Amino acid sequence: MKDHYQVLQVDRRAEREVIEKAYRALSLKYHPDVVGPARQEVATRRMQRINAAYAVLKDPAARRRYDETLGSHPG
């Protein structure tokens, strides 16, 4: 399974603004309301992963805890 950074397509050292910009771009591209009916189920699952990744990475404390689980200490 991809980690949160891979889901949002950002580097582990990415600033919060970069993470937010990536989240917005991916939301516009993959939101179930903008894809055709044949792709809605896949888009819904993808958006769930995107939302989960963003929820962790946008919060500094949650991001620190997550980075610790990866054995990564960015910065």
C-alpha positions as CSV (number, residue, x, y, z in Angstrom):
1,M,0.0,0.0,0.0
2,K,1.2,3.5,-0.8
3,D,2.2,5.8,2.0
4,H,0.5,9.1,2.5
5,Y,3.3,11.0,0.7
6,Q,3.0,8.8,-2.4
7,V,-0.8,9.1,-2.4
8,L,-0.5,12.9,-2.5
9,Q,2.5,12.7,-4.9
10,V,4.7,14.9,-2.7
11,D,8.2,14.6,-1.2
12,R,8.5,13.7,2.5
13,R,10.1,17.1,3.1
14,A,7.3,19.0,1.4
15,E,6.0,22.2,3.1
16,R,2.4,22.3,4.2
17,E,1.5,24.6,1.3
18,V,2.9,22.1,-1.2
19,I,0.8,19.3,0.4
20,E,-2.3,21.5,0.3
21,K,-1.7,22.4,-3.4
22,A,-1.2,18.7,-4.2
23,Y,-4.4,17.7,-2.3
24,R,-6.5,20.3,-4.2
25,A,-5.1,19.3,-7.6
26,L,-5.8,15.6,-6.9
27,S,-9.2,16.4,-5.6
28,L,-10.1,18.3,-8.8
29,K,-8.8,15.4,-10.9
30,Y,-10.2,12.4,-9.0
31,H,-13.3,13.6,-7.2
32,P,-16.3,11.2,-7.9
33,D,-18.4,14.2,-9.0
34,V,-16.1,15.0,-11.9
35,V,-15.5,11.6,-13.3
36,G,-17.9,9.7,-15.5
37,P,-20.3,7.2,-14.0
38,A,-18.2,4.2,-15.0
39,R,-15.3,5.5,-12.9
40,Q,-17.2,6.7,-9.8
41,E,-16.5,3.6,-7.7
42,V,-12.7,3.8,-8.4
43,A,-12.7,7.5,-7.9
44,T,-14.5,7.2,-4.5
45,R,-11.9,4.7,-3.2
46,R,-9.1,6.9,-4.5
47,M,-10.6,10.1,-2.9
48,Q,-10.9,8.2,0.4
49,R,-7.1,7.5,0.3
50,I,-6.4,11.1,-0.7
51,N,-8.6,12.5,2.1
52,A,-7.0,10.2,4.6
53,A,-3.5,11.1,3.6
54,Y,-4.3,14.8,3.7
55,A,-5.9,14.6,7.1
56,V,-2.6,13.2,8.5
57,L,-0.2,15.4,6.6
58,K,-1.9,18.7,7.1
59,D,-1.7,18.4,10.9
60,P,1.8,18.9,12.2
61,A,1.5,16.7,15.2
62,A,-0.2,13.9,13.2
63,R,2.4,14.2,10.5
64,R,5.3,13.9,13.1
65,R,3.7,10.7,14.5
66,Y,3.2,9.3,11.0
67,D,6.8,10.1,10.0
68,E,8.0,8.2,13.1
69,T,6.1,5.1,12.0
70,L,7.9,5.3,8.7
71,G,11.3,5.7,10.4
72,S,11.5,9.0,8.6
73,H,12.5,12.3,10.2
74,P,12.2,14.9,7.5
75,G,13.9,18.3,7.9
